[in-house]
């Protein structure tokens, strides 16, 4: 388990599915992932069982110091040959604005680079998601491409920004994050 001052990153368990169900059915959160907010608990259970041994993804629950679930972090599309993966994070609406997104995101990056030995982590973000972009910029992510009219959300096609971070940049800033977040 990877820890920081305020959070722990632990593997998603089937007992976490009701929490995941709540997050995945929030229309505001899911619009940032360019997905519809519709997932039954049964579907999540089936997906959990189907993907439990899939080495191309890692799904985590973010817990605060009281062991309360506050969000989910995922490393998906893990490519073991080319050493890259996609990262995404969802923080429960009630926990937003407390710095958990930034701290949890750094924990996920640490896992990708320091445990999985990934070379490049990338993400897709709505250019209008200013809170998310602020976190990604802080973590050192750079703009890679603007994908024009990539997803259909709320009745219109929207642009998507692809951002990336190389392991070499992570190594340069890791000590700053260790000091700021007390990474273990």
Residue pairs with C-beta under 8 A, 6 or more apart in sequence:
1 8
1 9
1 10
2 8
2 9
2 107
2 110
2 111
2 115
2 183
2 184
3 9
3 107
3 183
3 184
4 103
4 106
4 107
4 181
4 182
4 183
4 184
5 103
5 181
5 182
6 64
6 65
6 99
6 100
6 103
6 181
7 62
7 63
7 64
7 65
7 70
7 100
7 103
7 104
7 107
8 62
8 63
8 67
9 60
9 61
9 62
9 73
9 104
9 107
9 108
9 111
10 60
10 61
10 63
11 58
11 59
11 60
11 61
12 20
12 48
12 59
12 60
12 61
12 72
13 61
14 45
14 48
14 49
16 61
16 69
17 41
17 44
17 45
17 48
18 41
19 61
19 69
19 72
19 92
20 44
20 72
21 39
21 40
21 41
21 44
22 92
23 29
23 71
23 72
23 90
23 92
24 30
24 37
24 39
24 44
25 37
25 38
25 39
26 37
26 93
27 37
28 93
29 37
29 90
29 93
30 36
30 37
31 37
31 126
31 153
31 154
32 125
32 126
32 129
32 132
33 88
33 90
34 124
34 126
34 150
34 151
34 153
34 158
34 160
51 57
51 59
55 78
55 80
56 76
56 77
56 78
56 79
56 80
57 74
57 75
57 76
57 77
57 78
58 74
58 75
58 76
58 78
58 111
58 116
59 72
59 73
59 74
59 75
60 72
60 73
60 74
60 108
60 111
61 69
61 71
61 72
62 69
62 70
62 71
62 72
62 73
62 89
62 91
62 100
62 104
62 107
63 69
63 70
64 70
64 95
64 100
69 92
70 91
70 92
70 95
70 100
70 104
71 89
71 90
71 91
71 92
71 95
71 100
71 101
71 104
72 89
72 90
73 87
73 88
73 89
73 104
73 105
73 107
73 108
74 87
74 88
74 89
75 85
75 86
75 87
75 108
75 111
75 112
75 116
75 118
75 121
76 85
76 86
76 87
76 88
77 84
77 85
77 86
78 85
78 116
78 118
79 85
82 119
82 120
83 117
83 118
83 119
83 120
84 118
84 119
84 120
84 121
84 122
85 112
85 116
85 118
85 121
85 122
86 121
86 122
86 123
86 124
87 105
87 108
87 109
87 112
87 121
87 122
87 123
88 123
88 124
89 101
89 104
89 105
89 108
91 100
91 101
91 104
96 131
101 131
101 132
101 135
102 135
102 138
102 139
103 181
105 135
105 136
105 139
106 139
106 177
106 181
106 183
107 181
107 183
109 121
109 139
109 165
109 170
110 174
110 177
110 183
112 118
112 121
113 121
113 167
113 170
113 171
118 167
119 166
119 167
120 164
120 165
120 166
120 167
121 164
121 165
122 144
122 162
122 163
122 164
122 165
123 136
123 141
123 162
123 163
123 164
124 147
124 160
124 161
124 162
125 132
125 133
125 136
125 160
125 161
125 163
126 132
126 158
126 160
126 161
127 133
127 146
127 159
127 160
127 161
133 161
136 163
139 165
140 165
140 169
140 170
140 173
141 163
141 164
141 165
142 163
142 164
142 165
143 161
143 162
143 163
144 162
144 163
144 164
145 161
145 162
146 159
146 160
146 161
146 162
147 159
147 160
147 161
147 162
148 159
149 157
149 158
149 159
150 157
150 158
150 159
150 160
151 157
151 158
151 160
152 158
177 183
